[in-house]
Amino acid sequence: MIADELLALAHAVGEPRRELVILAEGNVSARLDDERMLVKATGSSMVAATRDDLVECRFAPILELLDDPRAFEGGEGDARVAEALLASRVDQAAKRPSVEALLHAVVLTSGAAAACHTHPVSANGILCSDRAPLLTAGALFPDQIVVLGTRTLLVPYVDPGLGLGRLMRHELRVFADRHGALPKLVWLQNHGMFAIGADPAECLRITEMADKVARILAGALAAGAPTFLPDSVVDRIDGREDEDVRRAALAAR
């Protein structure tokens, strides 16, 4: 059942030793159908999340707010966001969805089936610096390409809420138009990252690999400067038959 898969993802990324989230940071989601999603409630701990912490929401009220040119950030605008999130709940007695449910609605209606948002110590050490663009500058090692694809996306900082939801939607559309598919990973400057997958299990693999990428990049920067793989090598690895077999094997676990 998708709720169990989503909780397994939340518990995995919430493990303190991983340093991906602490306290009530982060959220997970999964698309139920074209009209609904499950998303973690605000204030809930990932590692301790239960079924009561997953809120079933309809996309329509959230997308209508994003599309409303009269809606704005701050003050009464923030109140409208809160109202839309509460109205989106299928069960009006359910907990309040996280404000980042806006991002999850955008991702899940853009073609993804699941998403995982975390604030890794490793990634934020770079995302909170002037070296953040290096996270999307190229691939450092082969397994990065196998799990994350050939390109990831960096989104400039915007406060979580309406503005970030709109910016994320725009950036995902531009990326998909340019590359023919959504990114597996979105880095959010001064904030964290979003894993975008076909299911919660893929979101965990993406999150784990992104954490490794950030750690290796930090190590390369400490040693001197990162050496990215040439584009020809990246394209060859991405298209190799044996790497497709590895992807399939990972997905089957």
C-alpha positions in Angstrom: 0.0 0.0 0.0 1.3 3.4 -0.9 0.8 4.8 2.6 3.1 2.1 4.0 5.7 2.8 1.3 5.6 6.5 2.1 6.0 5.9 5.8 9.0 3.6 5.1 10.6 6.5 3.1 9.9 9.0 5.9 11.3 6.7 8.5 14.4 6.0 6.4 15.3 9.6 5.7 14.4 10.6 9.2 17.0 8.4 10.8 19.3 10.8 12.8 22.5 9.1 11.7 21.8 10.1 8.1 21.7 13.9 8.9 19.1 14.5 6.3 16.4 16.1 8.5 16.0 16.8 12.2 12.9 17.7 14.4 9.9 18.2 12.1 12.0 19.1 9.0 11.2 17.6 5.6 8.2 16.0 4.0 7.2 13.2 1.7 4.4 12.7 -0.8 2.9 10.3 -3.3 0.3 10.7 -6.0 -2.9 8.6 -5.5 -4.5 9.5 -8.8 -4.9 12.6 -11.0 -6.9 14.4 -8.3 -5.3 13.4 -5.0 -2.0 13.0 -3.1 -0.8 11.9 0.3 1.5 14.3 2.0 3.1 14.6 5.4 1.4 16.9 7.9 3.1 20.0 9.2 5.0 19.6 12.5 5.3 15.8 12.2 8.6 14.1 12.7 9.7 12.1 9.7 11.3 9.3 11.8 8.2 9.0 14.0 5.5 9.5 11.4 2.4 7.4 11.5 -0.6 6.9 9.2 -2.3 9.9 11.1 0.6 12.1 9.9 -0.2 11.5 6.2 -2.9 13.8 4.9 -4.9 13.0 1.8 -5.3 16.2 -0.3 -6.9 17.2 -3.5 -4.7 19.0 -6.0 -7.4 21.4 -7.3 -7.6 23.9 -4.4 -3.8 24.2 -4.3 -3.4 24.6 -8.1 -6.2 27.1 -8.2 -4.3 29.3 -5.7 -1.1 29.0 -7.7 -3.0 30.1 -10.8 -4.8 33.0 -9.2 -3.0 36.2 -10.3 -4.6 38.0 -7.3 -2.8 35.7 -4.8 0.4 37.1 -3.3 3.1 36.3 -0.7 2.9 37.6 2.8 0.2 39.0 5.1 -3.3 38.1 3.7 -1.6 36.1 1.0 -0.1 33.7 3.6 -3.6 33.3 5.1 -4.9 32.3 1.7 -2.3 29.7 1.4 -3.3 28.3 4.8 -6.9 28.3 3.7 -6.2 26.5 0.4 -4.2 23.8 2.2 -6.9 23.2 4.8 -9.6 23.2 2.0 -7.5 20.7 0.0 -7.9 18.0 2.7 -10.3 15.2 1.8 -11.0 14.6 5.5 -11.6 18.0 7.0 -10.7 16.5 10.4 -7.2 15.5 9.2 -4.1 17.3 10.3 -2.9 20.5 8.5 -0.6 19.8 5.5 2.8 21.3 5.4 3.1 24.6 3.5 5.5 22.7 1.2 2.4 20.7 0.1 2.4 23.4 -2.6 5.7 22.1 -3.9 4.5 18.5 -3.7 1.4 19.3 -5.6 3.5 21.0 -8.3 5.9 18.1 -8.6 3.2 15.4 -8.6 1.0 17.1 -11.2 4.1 17.6 -13.4 4.5 13.9 -14.0 6.1 12.5 -10.9 4.6 9.7 -8.7 6.4 10.5 -5.5 8.6 13.1 -3.9 10.9 13.5 -0.9 12.0 16.9 0.5 15.0 16.9 2.9 17.5 19.4 4.4 20.8 17.4 4.4 23.7 18.8 6.3 26.0 17.7 3.5 24.0 19.5 0.8 23.1 22.6 2.7 26.8 23.2 3.5 27.2 23.8 -0.2 23.7 25.2 -1.0 24.3 27.9 1.7 27.6 29.0 -0.1 28.6 30.6 -3.3 29.6 27.2 -4.6 26.0 26.0 -4.9 26.0 26.1 -8.8 28.7 23.4 -8.8 26.0 20.9 -7.7 24.6 21.1 -11.2 27.8 21.7 -13.1 28.4 18.1 -14.0 28.8 14.5 -12.9 31.7 13.5 -10.6 31.4 9.7 -10.7 29.5 7.0 -12.6 26.9 5.9 -10.0 25.8 9.5 -9.7 24.6 9.3 -13.4 23.0 5.9 -12.9 20.7 7.2 -10.1 20.4 10.9 -10.7 20.6 11.1 -14.5 22.8 13.4 -16.5 21.4 16.7 -15.1 19.9 18.1 -12.0 18.2 21.4 -11.3 19.2 24.3 -9.0 16.4 26.7 -7.9 17.2 30.1 -6.4 16.0 30.8 -2.8 12.5 31.9 -2.3 10.6 31.6 1.0 8.5 28.4 1.2 4.9 29.2 0.1 3.2 30.6 -2.9 6.3 32.2 -4.5 8.4 29.0 -4.2 5.5 26.9 -5.6 5.2 29.1 -8.6 8.9 29.2 -9.2 9.3 25.5 -8.9 6.5 24.9 -11.4 8.1 27.3 -13.9 11.6 25.8 -13.4 10.3 22.2 -13.8 8.5 23.2 -17.1 11.6 24.8 -18.5 13.7 21.9 -17.6 11.3 19.3 -19.0 10.9 21.3 -22.3 14.7 21.5 -22.6 15.6 17.9 -21.6 12.4 16.0 -22.4 11.8 14.8 -18.8 11.7 16.0 -15.2 14.9 16.1 -13.2 15.4 13.4 -10.7 16.7 15.9 -8.2 16.1 19.6 -7.5 18.5 21.5 -5.3 16.9 24.4 -3.4 19.4 27.1 -2.7 19.8 27.9 1.1 17.1 25.4 1.8 17.5 21.7 0.9 16.6 19.3 -1.9 13.7 17.5 -3.6 13.9 13.9 -4.8 11.5 13.2 -7.7 10.8 9.6 -8.4 8.5 6.9 -9.8 7.8 5.6 -6.3 8.9 6.3 -2.7 11.7 3.7 -3.0 13.3 5.6 -5.9 13.0 8.8 -3.9 15.1 7.2 -1.2 17.8 6.1 -3.7 17.9 9.6 -5.2 18.2 11.2 -1.7 21.0 8.8 -0.7 22.9 9.4 -3.9 22.4 13.2 -3.7 23.8 13.1 -0.1 26.9 11.2 -1.4 27.3 13.7 -4.3 27.3 16.6 -1.9 29.8 14.9 0.4 32.1 14.1 -2.4 31.9 17.6 -3.9 32.7 19.1 -0.5 35.7 16.8 -0.3 36.9 17.8 -3.7 36.6 21.4 -2.9 38.6 20.9 0.3 41.3 19.1 -1.7 41.4 21.6 -4.5 38.8 21.8 -7.3 36.3 19.3 -8.6 37.0 17.4 -11.8 33.8 16.7 -13.6 33.5 13.8 -16.1 33.5 14.9 -19.8 30.1 15.1 -21.5 31.1 12.2 -23.8 31.7 9.9 -20.8 28.5 11.0 -19.1 26.4 10.3 -22.2 28.1 6.9 -22.6 27.4 5.9 -19.0 23.8 7.1 -19.2 23.2 5.0 -22.3 25.1 1.8 -21.5 23.1 -1.4 -21.5 24.7 -2.7 -18.4 23.8 0.5 -16.5 20.2 0.0 -17.6 20.3 -3.5 -16.1 21.6 -2.0 -12.8 18.8 0.6 -12.8 16.2 -2.2 -13.3 17.8 -4.2 -10.5 17.7 -1.3 -8.1 14.1 -0.6 -8.9 13.2 -4.3 -8.3 14.5 -4.3 -4.7 
